[in-house]
Amino acid sequence: MIRWGKDQARVTLVLNNSKRGGKRPVPRYSKDQIFLTRVLRRDGKYGFEIENRAASKQDIQRLLGRFGVDPDNMLIIMHQNMVEQFTVLSTLRSFEWLRQQ
């Protein structure tokens, strides 16, 4: 994910925080979009940002929880080769494979 010659990469999700039934999913942010960013460094370290401010993993978990997303769900993000491996397995073997991950 990190380009040649660069020391880090940034991946940003734009979360829809517009009002639903008169309320925002995350009332703390009085805007329609929330920017959630993960910064990956070449040395393997990474960090998170919410609205361009450093955030802890717990902050990210709380934020995503407001949108009904479980960041610990293994299927939420699969690395490139995992998708290929997963699609060639039978249904039963897929469940076994997921349990081992």
Backbone as XML, in Angstrom:
<?xml version="1.0"?>
<chain id="A" units="angstrom">
  <residue number="1" name="MET">
    <atom name="N" x="0.798" y="-1.192" z="0.000"/>
    <atom name="CA" x="0.000" y="0.000" z="0.000"/>
    <atom name="C" x="0.849" y="1.268" z="0.000"/>
  </residue>
  <residue number="2" name="ILE">
    <atom name="N" x="2.092" y="1.139" z="0.394"/>
    <atom name="CA" x="2.948" y="2.315" z="0.435"/>
    <atom name="C" x="3.691" y="2.428" z="-0.902"/>
  </residue>
  <residue number="3" name="ARG">
    <atom name="N" x="3.585" y="3.580" z="-1.507"/>
    <atom name="CA" x="4.216" y="3.785" z="-2.811"/>
    <atom name="C" x="5.729" y="3.778" z="-2.709"/>
  </residue>
  <residue number="4" name="TRP">
    <atom name="N" x="6.362" y="3.393" z="-3.824"/>
    <atom name="CA" x="7.815" y="3.435" z="-3.915"/>
    <atom name="C" x="8.304" y="4.816" z="-3.533"/>
  </residue>
  <residue number="5" name="GLY">
    <atom name="N" x="9.340" y="4.854" z="-2.715"/>
    <atom name="CA" x="9.952" y="6.121" z="-2.354"/>
    <atom name="C" x="9.240" y="6.887" z="-1.248"/>
  </residue>
  <residue number="6" name="LYS">
    <atom name="N" x="8.128" y="6.391" z="-0.776"/>
    <atom name="CA" x="7.382" y="7.064" z="0.294"/>
    <atom name="C" x="7.566" y="6.300" z="1.606"/>
  </residue>
  <residue number="7" name="ASP">
    <atom name="N" x="7.416" y="7.000" z="2.707"/>
    <atom name="CA" x="7.582" y="6.388" z="4.025"/>
    <atom name="C" x="6.265" y="5.986" z="4.667"/>
  </residue>
  <residue number="8" name="GLN">
    <atom name="N" x="5.163" y="6.501" z="4.127"/>
    <atom name="CA" x="3.875" y="6.176" z="4.727"/>
    <atom name="C" x="2.761" y="6.260" z="3.696"/>
  </residue>
  <residue number="9" name="ALA">
    <atom name="N" x="1.642" y="5.675" z="4.065"/>
    <atom name="CA" x="0.430" y="5.745" z="3.239"/>
    <atom name="C" x="-0.734" y="6.080" z="4.152"/>
  </residue>
  <residue number="10" name="ARG">
    <atom name="N" x="-1.765" y="6.662" z="3.565"/>
    <atom name="CA" x="-2.958" y="7.024" z="4.327"/>
    <atom name="C" x="-4.174" y="6.418" z="3.627"/>
  </residue>
  <residue number="11" name="VAL">
    <atom name="N" x="-5.028" y="5.802" z="4.407"/>
    <atom name="CA" x="-6.288" y="5.269" z="3.893"/>
    <atom name="C" x="-7.388" y="5.948" z="4.688"/>
  </residue>
  <residue number="12" name="THR">
    <atom name="N" x="-8.306" y="6.618" z="3.978"/>
    <atom name="CA" x="-9.350" y="7.380" z="4.652"/>
    <atom name="C" x="-10.731" y="6.880" z="4.258"/>
  </residue>
  <residue number="13" name="LEU">
    <atom name="N" x="-11.566" y="6.670" z="5.264"/>
    <atom name="CA" x="-12.984" y="6.360" z="5.061"/>
    <atom name="C" x="-13.778" y="7.617" z="5.358"/>
  </residue>
  <residue number="14" name="VAL">
    <atom name="N" x="-14.782" y="7.860" z="4.555"/>
    <atom name="CA" x="-15.678" y="8.990" z="4.795"/>
    <atom name="C" x="-16.988" y="8.395" z="5.309"/>
  </residue>
  <residue number="15" name="LEU">
    <atom name="N" x="-17.312" y="8.687" z="6.556"/>
    <atom name="CA" x="-18.506" y="8.143" z="7.199"/>
    <atom name="C" x="-19.654" y="9.135" z="7.090"/>
  </residue>
  <residue number="16" name="ASN">
    <atom name="N" x="-20.832" y="8.628" z="6.771"/>
    <atom name="CA" x="-22.017" y="9.462" z="6.627"/>
    <atom name="C" x="-22.609" y="9.753" z="8.003"/>
  </residue>
  <residue number="17" name="ASN">
    <atom name="N" x="-22.473" y="10.981" z="8.447"/>
    <atom name="CA" x="-22.969" y="11.391" z="9.757"/>
    <atom name="C" x="-24.176" y="12.318" z="9.626"/>
  </residue>
  <residue number="18" name="SER">
    <atom name="N" x="-24.854" y="12.256" z="8.473"/>
    <atom name="CA" x="-26.020" y="13.129" z="8.280"/>
    <atom name="C" x="-27.157" y="12.677" z="9.201"/>
  </residue>
  <residue number="19" name="LYS">
    <atom name="N" x="-28.034" y="13.601" z="9.483"/>
    <atom name="CA" x="-29.133" y="13.342" z="10.419"/>
    <atom name="C" x="-30.066" y="12.258" z="9.885"/>
  </residue>
  <residue number="20" name="ARG">
    <atom name="N" x="-30.464" y="11.386" z="10.791"/>
    <atom name="CA" x="-31.423" y="10.322" z="10.505"/>
    <atom name="C" x="-32.481" y="10.378" z="11.590"/>
  </residue>
  <residue number="21" name="GLY">
    <atom name="N" x="-33.672" y="10.681" z="11.186"/>
    <atom name="CA" x="-34.722" y="10.836" z="12.195"/>
    <atom name="C" x="-34.438" y="11.995" z="13.129"/>
  </residue>
  <residue number="22" name="GLY">
    <atom name="N" x="-33.763" y="13.017" z="12.614"/>
    <atom name="CA" x="-33.482" y="14.204" z="13.415"/>
    <atom name="C" x="-32.211" y="14.136" z="14.240"/>
  </residue>
  <residue number="23" name="LYS">
    <atom name="N" x="-31.514" y="12.978" z="14.239"/>
    <atom name="CA" x="-30.292" y="12.831" z="15.036"/>
    <atom name="C" x="-29.144" y="12.333" z="14.166"/>
  </residue>
  <residue number="24" name="ARG">
    <atom name="N" x="-27.947" y="12.735" z="14.519"/>
    <atom name="CA" x="-26.752" y="12.248" z="13.852"/>
    <atom name="C" x="-26.267" y="10.976" z="14.546"/>
  </residue>
  <residue number="25" name="PRO">
    <atom name="N" x="-25.676" y="10.045" z="13.797"/>
    <atom name="CA" x="-25.111" y="8.848" z="14.451"/>
    <atom name="C" x="-24.082" y="9.204" z="15.522"/>
  </residue>
  <residue number="26" name="VAL">
    <atom name="N" x="-23.272" y="10.241" z="15.244"/>
    <atom name="CA" x="-22.260" y="10.705" z="16.206"/>
    <atom name="C" x="-22.512" y="12.190" z="16.449"/>
  </residue>
  <residue number="27" name="PRO">
    <atom name="N" x="-23.354" y="12.512" z="17.442"/>
    <atom name="CA" x="-23.724" y="13.909" z="17.687"/>
    <atom name="C" x="-22.548" y="14.823" z="18.022"/>
  </residue>
  <residue number="28" name="ARG">
    <atom name="N" x="-21.457" y="14.240" z="18.498"/>
    <atom name="CA" x="-20.270" y="15.033" z="18.862"/>
    <atom name="C" x="-19.750" y="15.831" z="17.663"/>
  </residue>
  <residue number="29" name="TYR">
    <atom name="N" x="-19.941" y="15.282" z="16.460"/>
    <atom name="CA" x="-19.511" y="15.960" z="15.239"/>
    <atom name="C" x="-20.741" y="16.526" z="14.546"/>
  </residue>
  <residue number="30" name="SER">
    <atom name="N" x="-20.841" y="17.835" z="14.504"/>
    <atom name="CA" x="-22.026" y="18.485" z="13.936"/>
    <atom name="C" x="-21.838" y="18.753" z="12.448"/>
  </residue>
  <residue number="31" name="LYS">
    <atom name="N" x="-21.424" y="17.722" z="11.729"/>
    <atom name="CA" x="-21.236" y="17.806" z="10.289"/>
    <atom name="C" x="-21.680" y="16.500" z="9.653"/>
  </residue>
  <residue number="32" name="ASP">
    <atom name="N" x="-21.936" y="16.537" z="8.352"/>
    <atom name="CA" x="-22.510" y="15.374" z="7.666"/>
    <atom name="C" x="-21.494" y="14.277" z="7.347"/>
  </residue>
  <residue number="33" name="GLN">
    <atom name="N" x="-20.211" y="14.593" z="7.342"/>
    <atom name="CA" x="-19.185" y="13.603" z="7.045"/>
    <atom name="C" x="-18.120" y="13.607" z="8.134"/>
  </residue>
  <residue number="34" name="ILE">
    <atom name="N" x="-17.668" y="12.403" z="8.471"/>
    <atom name="CA" x="-16.569" y="12.242" z="9.424"/>
    <atom name="C" x="-15.460" y="11.499" z="8.691"/>
  </residue>
  <residue number="35" name="PHE">
    <atom name="N" x="-14.244" y="12.024" z="8.766"/>
    <atom name="CA" x="-13.110" y="11.401" z="8.098"/>
    <atom name="C" x="-12.321" y="10.553" z="9.086"/>
  </residue>
  <residue number="36" name="LEU">
    <atom name="N" x="-12.255" y="9.268" z="8.809"/>
    <atom name="CA" x="-11.529" y="8.299" z="9.630"/>
    <atom name="C" x="-10.338" y="7.815" z="8.813"/>
  </residue>
  <residue number="37" name="THR">
    <atom name="N" x="-9.132" y="8.001" z="9.333"/>
    <atom name="CA" x="-7.915" y="7.704" z="8.578"/>
    <atom name="C" x="-7.011" y="6.754" z="9.348"/>
  </residue>
  <residue number="38" name="ARG">
    <atom name="N" x="-6.411" y="5.835" z="8.600"/>
    <atom name="CA" x="-5.360" y="4.982" z="9.155"/>
    <atom name="C" x="-4.081" y="5.339" z="8.413"/>
  </residue>
  <residue number="39" name="VAL">
    <atom name="N" x="-3.041" y="5.638" z="9.170"/>
    <atom name="CA" x="-1.743" y="5.988" z="8.594"/>
    <atom name="C" x="-0.828" y="4.785" z="8.781"/>
  </residue>
  <residue number="40" name="LEU">
    <atom name="N" x="-0.325" y="4.258" z="7.671"/>
    <atom name="CA" x="0.565" y="3.094" z="7.688"/>
    <atom name="C" x="1.979" y="3.556" z="7.401"/>
  </residue>
  <residue number="41" name="ARG">
    <atom name="N" x="2.922" y="3.099" z="8.219"/>
    <atom name="CA" x="4.324" y="3.478" z="8.011"/>
    <atom name="C" x="5.106" y="2.297" z="7.461"/>
  </residue>
  <residue number="42" name="ARG">
    <atom name="N" x="6.156" y="2.606" z="6.744"/>
    <atom name="CA" x="6.980" y="1.570" z="6.131"/>
    <atom name="C" x="7.577" y="0.619" z="7.173"/>
  </residue>
  <residue number="43" name="ASP">
    <atom name="N" x="7.848" y="1.098" z="8.389"/>
    <atom name="CA" x="8.436" y="0.249" z="9.433"/>
    <atom name="C" x="7.412" y="-0.677" z="10.090"/>
  </residue>
  <residue number="44" name="GLY">
    <atom name="N" x="6.150" y="-0.634" z="9.606"/>
    <atom name="CA" x="5.112" y="-1.522" z="10.129"/>
    <atom name="C" x="4.232" y="-0.894" z="11.195"/>
  </residue>
  <residue number="45" name="LYS">
    <atom name="N" x="4.611" y="0.247" z="11.697"/>
    <atom name="CA" x="3.793" y="0.917" z="12.702"/>
    <atom name="C" x="2.642" y="1.643" z="12.012"/>
  </residue>
  <residue number="46" name="TYR">
    <atom name="N" x="1.600" y="1.903" z="12.756"/>
    <atom name="CA" x="0.443" y="2.595" z="12.186"/>
    <atom name="C" x="-0.250" y="3.408" z="13.267"/>
  </residue>
  <residue number="47" name="GLY">
    <atom name="N" x="-1.084" y="4.306" z="12.842"/>
    <atom name="CA" x="-1.862" y="5.120" z="13.761"/>
    <atom name="C" x="-3.208" y="5.445" z="13.131"/>
  </residue>
  <residue number="48" name="PHE">
    <atom name="N" x="-4.084" y="6.015" z="13.918"/>
    <atom name="CA" x="-5.415" y="6.378" z="13.465"/>
    <atom name="C" x="-5.645" y="7.869" z="13.665"/>
  </residue>
  <residue number="49" name="GLU">
    <atom name="N" x="-6.508" y="8.417" z="12.826"/>
    <atom name="CA" x="-6.930" y="9.804" z="12.974"/>
    <atom name="C" x="-8.434" y="9.889" z="12.753"/>
  </residue>
  <residue number="50" name="ILE">
    <atom name="N" x="-9.065" y="10.739" z="13.526"/>
    <atom name="CA" x="-10.461" y="11.100" z="13.289"/>
    <atom name="C" x="-10.458" y="12.602" z="13.061"/>
  </residue>
  <residue number="51" name="GLU">
    <atom name="N" x="-10.928" y="13.011" z="11.907"/>
    <atom name="CA" x="-10.942" y="14.436" z="11.544"/>
    <atom name="C" x="-9.554" y="15.061" z="11.694"/>
  </residue>
  <residue number="52" name="ASN">
    <atom name="N" x="-8.542" y="14.356" z="11.194"/>
    <atom name="CA" x="-7.148" y="14.827" z="11.180"/>
    <atom name="C" x="-6.530" y="15.012" z="12.560"/>
  </residue>
  <residue number="53" name="ARG">
    <atom name="N" x="-7.089" y="14.364" z="13.568"/>
    <atom name="CA" x="-6.509" y="14.398" z="14.915"/>
    <atom name="C" x="-6.209" y="12.971" z="15.342"/>
  </residue>
  <residue number="54" name="ALA">
    <atom name="N" x="-5.083" y="12.780" z="16.001"/>
    <atom name="CA" x="-4.688" y="11.443" z="16.455"/>
    <atom name="C" x="-5.796" y="10.823" z="17.298"/>
  </residue>
  <residue number="55" name="ALA">
    <atom name="N" x="-6.019" y="9.521" z="17.086"/>
    <atom name="CA" x="-7.062" y="8.803" z="17.820"/>
    <atom name="C" x="-6.535" y="7.426" z="18.218"/>
  </residue>
  <residue number="56" name="SER">
    <atom name="N" x="-7.023" y="6.925" z="19.339"/>
    <atom name="CA" x="-6.623" y="5.595" z="19.808"/>
    <atom name="C" x="-7.490" y="4.529" z="19.135"/>
  </residue>
  <residue number="57" name="LYS">
    <atom name="N" x="-7.068" y="3.295" z="19.257"/>
    <atom name="CA" x="-7.859" y="2.187" z="18.712"/>
    <atom name="C" x="-9.235" y="2.150" z="19.378"/>
  </residue>
  <residue number="58" name="GLN">
    <atom name="N" x="-9.290" y="2.465" z="20.663"/>
    <atom name="CA" x="-10.566" y="2.499" z="21.385"/>
    <atom name="C" x="-11.481" y="3.588" z="20.823"/>
  </residue>
  <residue number="59" name="ASP">
    <atom name="N" x="-10.900" y="4.740" z="20.474"/>
    <atom name="CA" x="-11.691" y="5.817" z="19.853"/>
    <atom name="C" x="-12.311" y="5.318" z="18.547"/>
  </residue>
  <residue number="60" name="ILE">
    <atom name="N" x="-11.512" y="4.603" z="17.768"/>
    <atom name="CA" x="-11.984" y="4.080" z="16.484"/>
    <atom name="C" x="-13.095" y="3.054" z="16.712"/>
  </residue>
  <residue number="61" name="GLN">
    <atom name="N" x="-12.908" y="2.180" z="17.678"/>
    <atom name="CA" x="-13.931" y="1.172" z="17.977"/>
    <atom name="C" x="-15.244" y="1.824" z="18.399"/>
  </residue>
  <residue number="62" name="ARG">
    <atom name="N" x="-15.163" y="2.849" z="19.240"/>
    <atom name="CA" x="-16.374" y="3.560" z="19.667"/>
    <atom name="C" x="-17.061" y="4.242" z="18.486"/>
  </residue>
  <residue number="63" name="LEU">
    <atom name="N" x="-16.261" y="4.904" z="17.653"/>
    <atom name="CA" x="-16.815" y="5.598" z="16.492"/>
    <atom name="C" x="-17.506" y="4.617" z="15.550"/>
  </residue>
  <residue number="64" name="LEU">
    <atom name="N" x="-16.823" y="3.543" z="15.191"/>
    <atom name="CA" x="-17.422" y="2.572" z="14.278"/>
    <atom name="C" x="-18.644" y="1.896" z="14.886"/>
  </residue>
  <residue number="65" name="GLY">
    <atom name="N" x="-18.605" y="1.707" z="16.200"/>
    <atom name="CA" x="-19.761" y="1.119" z="16.891"/>
    <atom name="C" x="-21.020" y="1.960" z="16.734"/>
  </residue>
  <residue number="66" name="ARG">
    <atom name="N" x="-20.858" y="3.274" z="16.654"/>
    <atom name="CA" x="-22.008" y="4.169" z="16.451"/>
    <atom name="C" x="-22.663" y="3.943" z="15.093"/>
  </residue>
  <residue number="67" name="PHE">
    <atom name="N" x="-21.895" y="3.364" z="14.161"/>
    <atom name="CA" x="-22.415" y="3.067" z="12.827"/>
    <atom name="C" x="-22.771" y="1.585" z="12.673"/>
  </residue>
  <residue number="68" name="GLY">
    <atom name="N" x="-22.686" y="0.832" z="13.771"/>
    <atom name="CA" x="-23.029" y="-0.590" z="13.725"/>
    <atom name="C" x="-21.970" y="-1.451" z="13.067"/>
  </residue>
  <residue number="69" name="VAL">
    <atom name="N" x="-20.730" y="-0.985" z="13.059"/>
    <atom name="CA" x="-19.631" y="-1.725" z="12.441"/>
    <atom name="C" x="-18.740" y="-2.285" z="13.538"/>
  </residue>
  <residue number="70" name="ASP">
    <atom name="N" x="-18.479" y="-3.585" z="13.482"/>
    <atom name="CA" x="-17.594" y="-4.229" z="14.445"/>
    <atom name="C" x="-16.206" y="-4.350" z="13.825"/>
  </residue>
  <residue number="71" name="PRO">
    <atom name="N" x="-15.236" y="-3.522" z="14.240"/>
    <atom name="CA" x="-13.910" y="-3.576" z="13.616"/>
    <atom name="C" x="-13.158" y="-4.868" z="13.905"/>
  </residue>
  <residue number="72" name="ASP">
    <atom name="N" x="-13.623" y="-5.660" z="14.863"/>
    <atom name="CA" x="-12.968" y="-6.936" z="15.159"/>
    <atom name="C" x="-13.506" y="-8.071" z="14.293"/>
  </residue>
  <residue number="73" name="ASN">
    <atom name="N" x="-14.522" y="-7.800" z="13.479"/>
    <atom name="CA" x="-15.060" y="-8.798" z="12.564"/>
    <atom name="C" x="-13.994" y="-9.090" z="11.515"/>
  </residue>
  <residue number="74" name="MET">
    <atom name="N" x="-13.603" y="-10.340" z="11.410"/>
    <atom name="CA" x="-12.515" y="-10.699" z="10.507"/>
    <atom name="C" x="-12.848" y="-10.430" z="9.048"/>
  </residue>
  <residue number="75" name="LEU">
    <atom name="N" x="-14.105" y="-10.412" z="8.686"/>
    <atom name="CA" x="-14.474" y="-10.240" z="7.291"/>
    <atom name="C" x="-14.573" y="-8.780" z="6.870"/>
  </residue>
  <residue number="76" name="ILE">
    <atom name="N" x="-14.418" y="-7.859" z="7.816"/>
    <atom name="CA" x="-14.569" y="-6.451" z="7.468"/>
    <atom name="C" x="-13.479" y="-5.998" z="6.496"/>
  </residue>
  <residue number="77" name="ILE">
    <atom name="N" x="-12.261" y="-6.469" z="6.705"/>
    <atom name="CA" x="-11.165" y="-6.136" z="5.794"/>
    <atom name="C" x="-10.337" y="-7.399" z="5.598"/>
  </residue>
  <residue number="78" name="MET">
    <atom name="N" x="-10.201" y="-7.797" z="4.354"/>
    <atom name="CA" x="-9.351" y="-8.942" z="4.033"/>
    <atom name="C" x="-8.144" y="-8.430" z="3.255"/>
  </residue>
  <residue number="79" name="HIS">
    <atom name="N" x="-6.988" y="-8.917" z="3.595"/>
    <atom name="CA" x="-5.794" y="-8.570" z="2.846"/>
    <atom name="C" x="-5.893" y="-9.169" z="1.452"/>
  </residue>
  <residue number="80" name="GLN">
    <atom name="N" x="-5.122" y="-8.661" z="0.531"/>
    <atom name="CA" x="-5.243" y="-9.025" z="-0.875"/>
    <atom name="C" x="-5.311" y="-10.530" z="-1.125"/>
  </residue>
  <residue number="81" name="ASN">
    <atom name="N" x="-4.394" y="-11.283" z="-0.599"/>
    <atom name="CA" x="-4.364" y="-12.720" z="-0.888"/>
    <atom name="C" x="-5.445" y="-13.498" z="-0.155"/>
  </residue>
  <residue number="82" name="MET">
    <atom name="N" x="-5.975" y="-12.954" z="0.936"/>
    <atom name="CA" x="-7.001" y="-13.671" z="1.685"/>
    <atom name="C" x="-8.272" y="-13.850" z="0.864"/>
  </residue>
  <residue number="83" name="VAL">
    <atom name="N" x="-8.637" y="-12.876" z="0.051"/>
    <atom name="CA" x="-9.848" y="-12.981" z="-0.751"/>
    <atom name="C" x="-9.728" y="-14.137" z="-1.720"/>
  </residue>
  <residue number="84" name="GLU">
    <atom name="N" x="-8.601" y="-14.248" z="-2.395"/>
    <atom name="CA" x="-8.391" y="-15.343" z="-3.341"/>
    <atom name="C" x="-8.436" y="-16.685" z="-2.631"/>
  </residue>
  <residue number="85" name="GLN">
    <atom name="N" x="-7.797" y="-16.794" z="-1.492"/>
    <atom name="CA" x="-7.799" y="-18.046" z="-0.743"/>
    <atom name="C" x="-9.218" y="-18.414" z="-0.302"/>
  </residue>
  <residue number="86" name="PHE">
    <atom name="N" x="-9.960" y="-17.425" z="0.152"/>
    <atom name="CA" x="-11.299" y="-17.667" z="0.679"/>
    <atom name="C" x="-12.265" y="-18.116" z="-0.415"/>
  </residue>
  <residue number="87" name="THR">
    <atom name="N" x="-12.170" y="-17.541" z="-1.609"/>
    <atom name="CA" x="-13.135" y="-17.839" z="-2.670"/>
    <atom name="C" x="-12.975" y="-19.233" z="-3.256"/>
  </residue>
  <residue number="88" name="VAL">
    <atom name="N" x="-11.818" y="-19.856" z="-3.127"/>
    <atom name="CA" x="-11.626" y="-21.186" z="-3.709"/>
    <atom name="C" x="-11.982" y="-22.311" z="-2.738"/>
  </residue>
  <residue number="89" name="LEU">
    <atom name="N" x="-12.334" y="-21.987" z="-1.526"/>
    <atom name="CA" x="-12.682" y="-23.007" z="-0.541"/>
    <atom name="C" x="-14.155" y="-23.368" z="-0.622"/>
  </residue>
  <residue number="90" name="SER">
    <atom name="N" x="-14.477" y="-24.622" z="-0.273"/>
    <atom name="CA" x="-15.874" y="-25.018" z="-0.161"/>
    <atom name="C" x="-16.476" y="-24.307" z="1.048"/>
  </residue>
  <residue number="91" name="THR">
    <atom name="N" x="-17.791" y="-24.318" z="1.154"/>
    <atom name="CA" x="-18.459" y="-23.623" z="2.264"/>
    <atom name="C" x="-17.972" y="-24.128" z="3.617"/>
  </residue>
  <residue number="92" name="LEU">
    <atom name="N" x="-17.928" y="-25.432" z="3.802"/>
    <atom name="CA" x="-17.494" y="-26.010" z="5.078"/>
    <atom name="C" x="-16.041" y="-25.638" z="5.357"/>
  </residue>
  <residue number="93" name="ARG">
    <atom name="N" x="-15.180" y="-25.761" z="4.370"/>
    <atom name="CA" x="-13.772" y="-25.414" z="4.556"/>
    <atom name="C" x="-13.608" y="-23.927" z="4.798"/>
  </residue>
  <residue number="94" name="SER">
    <atom name="N" x="-14.494" y="-23.097" z="4.232"/>
    <atom name="CA" x="-14.430" y="-21.648" z="4.461"/>
    <atom name="C" x="-14.629" y="-21.339" z="5.935"/>
  </residue>
  <residue number="95" name="PHE">
    <atom name="N" x="-15.628" y="-21.970" z="6.554"/>
    <atom name="CA" x="-15.881" y="-21.752" z="7.974"/>
    <atom name="C" x="-14.705" y="-22.230" z="8.821"/>
  </residue>
  <residue number="96" name="GLU">
    <atom name="N" x="-14.142" y="-23.358" z="8.462"/>
    <atom name="CA" x="-12.976" y="-23.879" z="9.190"/>
    <atom name="C" x="-11.801" y="-22.913" z="9.053"/>
  </residue>
  <residue number="97" name="TRP">
    <atom name="N" x="-11.581" y="-22.415" z="7.830"/>
    <atom name="CA" x="-10.488" y="-21.486" z="7.566"/>
    <atom name="C" x="-10.646" y="-20.216" z="8.377"/>
  </residue>
  <residue number="98" name="LEU">
    <atom name="N" x="-11.887" y="-19.684" z="8.430"/>
    <atom name="CA" x="-12.121" y="-18.457" z="9.189"/>
    <atom name="C" x="-11.864" y="-18.648" z="10.669"/>
  </residue>
  <residue number="99" name="ARG">
    <atom name="N" x="-12.239" y="-19.802" z="11.218"/>
    <atom name="CA" x="-12.005" y="-20.068" z="12.631"/>
    <atom name="C" x="-10.522" y="-20.056" z="12.962"/>
  </residue>
  <residue number="100" name="GLN">
    <atom name="N" x="-9.687" y="-20.465" z="12.016"/>
    <atom name="CA" x="-8.237" y="-20.550" z="12.250"/>
    <atom name="C" x="-7.557" y="-19.188" z="12.153"/>
  </residue>
  <residue number="101" name="GLN">
    <atom name="N" x="-8.167" y="-18.225" z="11.504"/>
    <atom name="CA" x="-7.537" y="-16.918" z="11.284"/>
    <atom name="C" x="-7.543" y="-16.077" z="12.537"/>
  </residue>
</chain>
